[in-house]
Amino acid sequence: MDIIDEIYSLLEDGYGSNHCSTDYVKPTYGELTNEGWNEIMRNVDIPYKCTFYDLGSGTGKVLMYATLSGLFDTIIGIEYVLKRHEIAKQAFLKLRDRLTGGVFPDVHLNKDTFFKDEYFSNPYPAFYFIS
């Protein structure tokens, strides 16, 4: 069990481990797995000083992959559904508690709609992910 699955297994309604069986579909389809994240990241060039946006960030698993990857200076999750947003906040508190001594990127979890100019006017390069 990886750190992300372990954290979510401790949260009420955190959906536990990934629901998507990789026996039938690619790991980049459905709920994203660590394997799927790694496959996507191998196929994109991430610019220096890049901000990662997850539009519809749900319970925050993709944001955790982005955080643990060390590829991004700033990570922004935007989720409209309050329950999912609250689960993501709980999960990130647990992640911060477990990561001691490491560099933690600037993470923002926003309970919001992503139809705002502020999410698309960053002066630095941005990587947009829709989960």
N, CA and C of each residue as an Amber inpcrd file, in Angstrom:
protein
   393
   0.8590000  -1.1770000   0.0000000   0.0000000   0.0000000   0.0000000
   0.9020000   1.2370000   0.0000000   0.6410000   2.1670000  -0.8990000
   1.4610000   3.3660000  -0.9270000   0.9270000   4.4010000   0.0610000
   1.6740000   5.4770000   0.2590000   1.3390000   6.4860000   1.2560000
  -0.0270000   7.1190000   0.9750000  -0.3590000   7.3240000  -0.2870000
  -1.6350000   7.9630000  -0.6240000  -2.7930000   7.0410000  -0.2760000
  -2.7350000   5.7680000  -0.6770000  -3.8020000   4.8340000  -0.3320000
  -3.9330000   4.6910000   1.1800000  -2.7990000   4.6770000   1.8700000
  -2.8320000   4.5570000   3.3250000  -3.5350000   5.7480000   3.9720000
  -3.2260000   6.9520000   3.5100000  -3.8700000   8.1530000   4.0520000
  -5.3730000   8.1160000   3.8100000  -5.7860000   7.7790000   2.5950000
  -7.2120000   7.7880000   2.2820000  -7.9700000   6.6610000   2.9710000
  -7.2950000   5.5750000   3.2990000  -7.9730000   4.4890000   4.0120000
  -8.3280000   4.9040000   5.4360000  -7.6730000   5.9430000   5.9500000
  -7.9380000   6.4350000   7.3020000  -9.0460000   7.4750000   7.3660000
  -9.4970000   7.9520000   6.2160000 -10.4980000   9.0190000   6.1880000
 -11.8950000   8.4570000   5.9650000 -12.8680000   9.0170000   6.6650000
 -14.2590000   8.6250000   6.4560000 -14.6810000   9.0920000   5.0680000
 -15.2220000   8.1950000   4.2840000 -15.6380000   8.4820000   2.9150000
 -14.4890000   8.9830000   2.0480000 -13.2640000   8.5780000   2.3690000
 -12.1060000   8.9600000   1.5710000 -11.9100000   8.0550000   0.3780000
 -12.8450000   7.1330000   0.1760000 -12.8870000   6.2290000  -0.9590000
 -11.8080000   5.1630000  -0.9160000 -11.0130000   5.1220000   0.1460000
 -10.0280000   4.0590000   0.2880000  -9.0720000   3.9960000  -0.8780000
  -8.7470000   2.8020000  -1.2840000  -7.8130000   2.6510000  -2.3970000
  -8.5390000   2.8720000  -3.7220000  -7.7980000   2.8620000  -4.7760000
  -8.3700000   3.1310000  -6.0940000  -9.4180000   2.0830000  -6.4580000
 -10.5100000   2.5570000  -7.0380000 -11.6280000   1.6830000  -7.4000000
 -11.4490000   1.0360000  -8.7640000 -10.6280000   1.5870000  -9.5880000
 -10.5270000   1.1810000 -10.9790000  -9.5880000  -0.0080000 -11.1280000
 -10.0970000  -1.1280000 -11.5890000  -9.2670000  -2.3020000 -11.7980000
  -8.4240000  -2.1100000 -13.0520000  -7.1160000  -2.2500000 -12.9140000
  -6.2480000  -2.0910000 -14.0810000  -6.2330000  -3.3460000 -14.9420000
  -6.9880000  -4.3760000 -14.5350000  -7.0900000  -5.5670000 -15.3740000
  -7.8630000  -5.2740000 -16.6610000  -8.7490000  -4.2890000 -16.6120000
  -9.6420000  -4.0370000 -17.7380000  -9.4070000  -2.7070000 -18.4270000
  -8.8000000  -1.7590000 -17.7340000  -8.5990000  -0.4300000 -18.3180000
  -7.1930000   0.0560000 -18.0230000  -6.7740000   1.0410000 -18.7910000
  -5.4560000   1.6330000 -18.5570000  -5.4620000   2.3830000 -17.2330000
  -4.3060000   2.4810000 -16.5740000  -4.2410000   3.1800000 -15.2900000
  -4.4320000   4.6880000 -15.4030000  -4.5070000   5.2160000 -16.6270000
  -4.7610000   6.6450000 -16.8080000  -6.2430000   6.9240000 -17.0020000
  -7.0850000   5.9000000 -16.9370000  -8.5240000   6.0510000 -17.1210000
  -9.2220000   5.7460000 -15.8000000 -10.2910000   6.4730000 -15.5030000
 -10.9900000   6.2710000 -14.2380000 -10.2550000   7.0020000 -13.1320000
 -10.2650000   6.4490000 -11.9340000  -9.5310000   7.0770000 -10.8430000
  -8.0450000   6.8540000 -11.0780000  -7.3020000   7.9320000 -11.0950000
  -5.8920000   7.8640000 -11.4370000  -5.0890000   7.1200000 -10.3700000
  -4.2770000   6.1910000 -10.8190000  -3.3930000   5.4390000  -9.9290000
  -1.9930000   6.0460000  -9.9930000  -1.1310000   5.6230000  -9.0980000
   0.2580000   6.0720000  -9.1260000   0.9080000   5.6760000 -10.4510000
   0.6180000   4.4670000 -10.9230000   1.1330000   4.0090000 -12.2120000
   0.6600000   4.9210000 -13.3480000  -0.6110000   5.2940000 -13.3160000
  -1.1530000   6.1920000 -14.3340000  -0.5230000   7.5680000 -14.2870000
  -0.3350000   8.0950000 -13.0580000   0.3260000   9.3930000 -12.8930000
   1.7200000   9.3500000 -13.5190000   2.4740000   8.3060000 -13.1950000
   3.8380000   8.1890000 -13.7170000   3.8540000   8.0880000 -15.2360000
   2.8770000   7.3820000 -15.7920000   2.8000000   7.2700000 -17.2550000
   2.5410000   8.6320000 -17.8970000   1.6420000   9.4030000 -17.3230000
   1.3520000  10.7390000 -17.8630000   2.5800000  11.6290000 -17.7530000
   3.2220000  11.6410000 -16.6040000   4.3730000  12.5200000 -16.3840000
   5.5620000  12.1660000 -17.2730000   5.6860000  10.8990000 -17.6500000
   6.7610000  10.5060000 -18.5720000   6.5360000  11.0810000 -19.9670000
   5.3160000  11.4640000 -20.2750000   4.9780000  11.9030000 -21.6290000
   4.7450000  13.3960000 -21.7730000   5.0540000  14.1710000 -20.7380000
   4.9040000  15.6310000 -20.8260000   6.1810000  16.3080000 -20.3440000
   6.4420000  17.4740000 -20.8820000   7.5690000  18.2890000 -20.4220000
   7.0310000  19.3180000 -19.4400000   7.5580000  19.3030000 -18.2230000
   7.1280000  20.2330000 -17.1940000   8.1180000  21.3900000 -17.1690000
   7.6680000  22.6130000 -17.4520000   8.5910000  23.7470000 -17.4150000
   9.0060000  24.1100000 -15.9900000  10.1200000  24.7840000 -15.8920000
  10.6360000  25.2690000 -14.6060000   9.6570000  26.2780000 -14.0040000
   9.5490000  26.2780000 -12.6800000   8.6560000  27.1860000 -11.9470000
   7.2120000  27.0370000 -12.4090000   6.7710000  25.8350000 -12.5540000
   5.4450000  25.5450000 -13.0700000   4.4350000  25.4240000 -11.9280000
   3.2380000  25.9350000 -12.1710000   2.1210000  25.7790000 -11.2450000
   1.2190000  24.6700000 -11.7640000   0.8340000  23.7620000 -10.8750000
  -0.0540000  22.6540000 -11.2230000  -1.4670000  23.0060000 -10.7730000
  -2.4200000  22.9460000 -11.6890000  -3.8330000  23.1530000 -11.3780000
  -4.5790000  21.8510000 -11.6140000  -5.4030000  21.4630000 -10.6590000
  -6.3150000  20.3380000 -10.8670000  -7.7200000  20.9050000 -10.8090000
  -8.3600000  20.9280000 -11.9570000  -9.7150000  21.4800000 -12.0720000
 -10.7150000  20.3630000 -11.8000000 -11.3950000  20.4510000 -10.6710000
 -12.2630000  19.3720000 -10.2240000 -11.4170000  18.3930000  -9.4330000
 -10.7560000  18.8970000  -8.4010000  -9.7330000  18.1280000  -7.6890000
 -10.2770000  17.0730000  -6.7430000 -11.5870000  17.0130000  -6.5550000
 -12.1900000  15.9440000  -5.7600000 -11.5840000  15.8230000  -4.3790000
 -11.1960000  14.6040000  -4.0090000 -10.6500000  14.3450000  -2.6820000
  -9.1440000  14.5730000  -2.6230000  -8.5410000  15.0310000  -3.7070000
  -7.1650000  15.4810000  -3.6870000  -6.0860000  14.4790000  -4.0480000
  -6.4550000  13.3000000  -4.5290000  -5.4170000  12.3040000  -4.8280000
  -4.4540000  12.7680000  -5.9150000  -4.9640000  13.3690000  -6.9660000
  -4.0730000  13.8480000  -8.0300000  -3.1620000  14.9500000  -7.4840000
  -3.7020000  15.7820000  -6.6100000  -2.8860000  16.8290000  -5.9900000
  -1.7620000  16.2170000  -5.1550000  -2.0520000  15.0880000  -4.5160000
  -1.0050000  14.4160000  -3.7460000   0.0750000  13.8580000  -4.6620000
  -0.3220000  13.2720000  -5.7830000   0.6820000  12.7950000  -6.7430000
   1.5690000  13.9630000  -7.1770000   0.9480000  15.1080000  -7.4680000
   1.7090000  16.2900000  -7.8930000   2.6340000  16.7630000  -6.7780000
   2.1470000  16.7530000  -5.5430000   2.9550000  17.1740000  -4.3970000
   4.1520000  16.2570000  -4.2050000   3.9090000  14.9610000  -4.2160000
   4.9760000  13.9950000  -3.9590000   5.9680000  13.8820000  -5.1180000
   5.5530000  14.3170000  -6.3100000   6.4460000  14.2180000  -7.4680000
   7.6170000  15.1910000  -7.3780000   7.4360000  16.3110000  -6.6780000
   8.4820000  17.3190000  -6.5850000   8.6800000  18.1220000  -7.8610000
   7.7510000  18.0200000  -8.7970000   7.8990000  18.6930000 -10.0900000
   7.3470000  20.1150000 -10.1190000   6.5550000  20.4910000  -9.1180000
   5.8240000  21.7520000  -9.1800000   6.1200000  22.6310000  -7.9660000
   6.2370000  23.9470000  -8.2140000   6.4530000  24.9030000  -7.1250000
   5.1630000  25.1910000  -6.3740000   4.0840000  25.2890000  -7.1080000
   2.7810000  25.6120000  -6.5340000   1.7660000  24.6160000  -7.0650000
   0.8770000  24.1880000  -6.1760000  -0.1550000  23.2210000  -6.5420000
  -1.4910000  23.7860000  -6.0930000  -2.4410000  23.8560000  -7.0330000
  -3.7480000  24.4340000  -6.7400000  -4.8300000  23.4480000  -7.1430000
  -5.6500000  23.0780000  -6.1770000  -6.7990000  22.2250000  -6.4420000
  -8.0710000  23.0330000  -6.3250000  -8.9640000  22.8470000  -7.2680000
 -10.2270000  23.5800000  -7.2790000 -11.3540000  22.5590000  -7.3240000
 -12.1500000  22.5150000  -6.2680000 -13.2540000  21.5560000  -6.1580000
 -14.5100000  22.2850000  -5.7170000 -15.6030000  22.0130000  -6.3950000
 -16.8700000  22.6740000  -6.0960000 -17.6650000  21.9640000  -4.9970000
 -17.5600000  20.6550000  -4.9010000 -18.3650000  19.8800000  -3.9500000
 -17.7060000  19.9300000  -2.5660000 -18.4250000  20.4620000  -1.5970000
 -17.8860000  20.6920000  -0.2590000 -17.3400000  19.4150000   0.3850000
 -18.0620000  18.3130000   0.3290000 -17.6280000  17.0700000   0.9790000
 -16.2810000  16.6040000   0.4230000 -16.1240000  16.6420000  -0.8800000
 -14.8580000  16.2380000  -1.4930000 -13.7220000  17.1890000  -1.0870000
 -14.0350000  18.4730000  -1.0690000 -13.0550000  19.4770000  -0.6610000
 -12.5990000  19.2300000   0.7750000 -13.5320000  18.9260000   1.6760000
 -13.2020000  18.6670000   3.0840000 -12.3260000  17.4200000   3.2240000
 -12.6150000  16.3830000   2.4550000 -11.7950000  15.1620000   2.4860000
 -10.3730000  15.4950000   2.0250000 -10.2530000  16.2940000   0.9760000
  -8.9200000  16.6800000   0.4810000  -8.1460000  17.4420000   1.5550000
  -8.7960000  18.3500000   2.2560000  -8.1220000  19.0960000   3.3230000
  -7.6390000  18.1610000   4.4280000  -8.4730000  17.2070000   4.8270000
  -8.0780000  16.2330000   5.8510000  -6.8800000  15.4050000   5.3820000
  -6.9380000  14.9820000   4.1270000  -5.8620000  14.1490000   3.5740000
  -4.5440000  14.9180000   3.5590000  -4.5720000  16.1940000   3.1830000
  -3.3360000  16.9680000   3.1380000  -2.7750000  17.2520000   4.5260000
  -3.6400000  17.3790000   5.5160000  -3.1420000  17.5150000   6.8900000
  -2.3960000  16.2490000   7.3000000  -2.9450000  15.0970000   6.9460000
  -2.2760000  13.8300000   7.2650000  -0.9560000  13.6950000   6.4970000
  -0.9510000  14.1300000   5.2420000   0.2780000  14.0580000   4.4540000
   1.3580000  14.9500000   5.0610000   1.0020000  16.1640000   5.4400000
   1.9790000  17.0780000   6.0640000   2.5390000  16.4770000   7.3450000
   1.6830000  15.8060000   8.1190000   2.1320000  15.1740000   9.3620000
   3.1510000  14.0650000   9.0910000   2.9970000  13.3730000   7.9630000
   3.8650000  12.2240000   7.6610000   5.1620000  12.6270000   6.9690000
   5.1570000  13.7710000   6.2960000   6.3560000  14.2100000   5.5800000
   7.1290000  15.1860000   6.4540000   8.1060000  14.6940000   7.1290000
   8.9220000  15.5540000   7.9800000  10.2870000  15.7330000   7.3540000
  10.7740000  16.9490000   7.3850000  12.1060000  17.2290000   6.8740000
  12.1840000  17.4580000   5.3790000  11.1230000  17.2000000   4.6510000
  11.1460000  17.4060000   3.2130000  10.5980000  18.7750000   2.8370000
  10.8040000  19.1360000   1.6030000  10.2690000  20.4020000   1.1050000
   8.8530000  20.1440000   0.6330000   7.9190000  20.9000000   1.1670000
   6.5150000  20.7650000   0.7950000   6.1740000  21.9470000  -0.1000000
   5.6690000  21.7080000  -1.3070000   5.3590000  22.8290000  -2.1990000
   4.2180000  23.6790000  -1.6310000   4.0110000  24.8100000  -2.2410000
   2.9300000  25.7160000  -1.8820000   1.6250000  25.1100000  -2.4080000
   0.7900000  24.5870000  -1.5030000  -0.4400000  23.8900000  -1.8950000
  -1.6530000  24.7020000  -1.4720000  -2.5830000  24.8860000  -2.4070000
  -3.8300000  25.5960000  -2.1330000  -4.9980000  24.6910000  -2.5040000
  -5.8870000  24.4630000  -1.5570000  -7.0990000  23.6880000  -1.8080000
  -8.2680000  24.6520000  -1.7600000  -8.8640000  24.8940000  -2.9100000
  -9.9350000  25.8910000  -3.0080000 -11.2780000  25.2360000  -3.2290000
 -12.2440000  25.5720000  -2.3700000 -13.6390000  25.1590000  -2.5770000
 -14.2370000  26.2530000  -3.4370000 -14.3210000  25.9920000  -4.7400000
 -14.6280000  27.0710000  -5.6720000 -15.0440000  26.4840000  -7.0130000
 -15.4570000  27.3450000  -7.8960000 -15.6590000  26.9670000  -9.2880000
 -14.4150000  27.3850000 -10.0560000 -14.0540000  26.6460000 -11.0870000
 -12.8410000  27.0090000 -11.8260000 -13.1220000  27.9690000 -12.9700000
 -14.3280000  28.5170000 -13.0280000 -14.6680000  29.4860000 -14.0740000
 -14.3140000  30.8980000 -13.6150000 -13.0800000  31.1000000 -13.2390000
 -12.6010000  32.4010000 -12.7880000 -11.2960000  32.7180000 -13.4940000
 -11.1420000  33.9760000 -13.8900000  -9.9260000  34.3940000 -14.5890000
  -8.6620000  34.1630000 -13.7740000  -8.7520000  34.2800000 -12.4430000
  -7.5560000  34.1510000 -11.6030000  -6.8580000  32.8030000 -11.7730000
  -7.6070000  31.7780000 -12.1690000  -6.9970000  30.4680000 -12.3580000
  -6.3260000  30.3090000 -13.7210000  -6.4840000  31.3110000 -14.5570000
  -5.9200000  31.2140000 -15.9010000  -5.0220000  32.4020000 -16.2430000
  -4.6360000  33.1870000 -15.2370000  -3.8160000  34.3690000 -15.5010000
  -2.4840000  34.3340000 -14.7500000  -2.0040000  33.1590000 -14.4400000
  -0.7430000  32.9910000 -13.7420000   0.4040000  33.4600000 -14.6400000
   1.3370000  34.2850000 -14.1090000   2.4420000  34.7560000 -14.9640000
   3.4720000  33.6720000 -15.2750000   3.4530000  32.5720000 -14.5210000
   4.3940000  31.4740000 -14.7440000   3.7150000  30.3950000 -15.5810000
   4.5160000  29.4930000 -16.1370000   3.8970000  28.3740000 -16.8730000
   2.9880000  27.5570000 -15.9460000   1.9420000  27.0460000 -16.5240000
   0.9760000  26.2650000 -15.7310000   0.6990000  24.9530000 -16.4390000
   0.4330000  23.9450000 -15.6120000   0.0560000  22.6130000 -16.0860000
  -1.3570000  22.3720000 -15.5770000  -2.3270000  22.2620000 -16.4830000
  -3.7230000  22.0710000 -16.0910000  -4.1010000  20.6030000 -16.2250000
  -4.7140000  20.0970000 -15.2000000  -5.1440000  18.6980000 -15.1470000
  -6.6140000  18.6960000 -14.7970000  -7.4050000  17.9480000 -15.5020000
  -8.8320000  17.8760000 -15.2050000  -9.1110000  16.4610000 -14.7260000
  -9.3860000  16.3560000 -13.4280000  -9.6650000  15.0270000 -12.8880000
 -11.0880000  14.9970000 -12.4070000
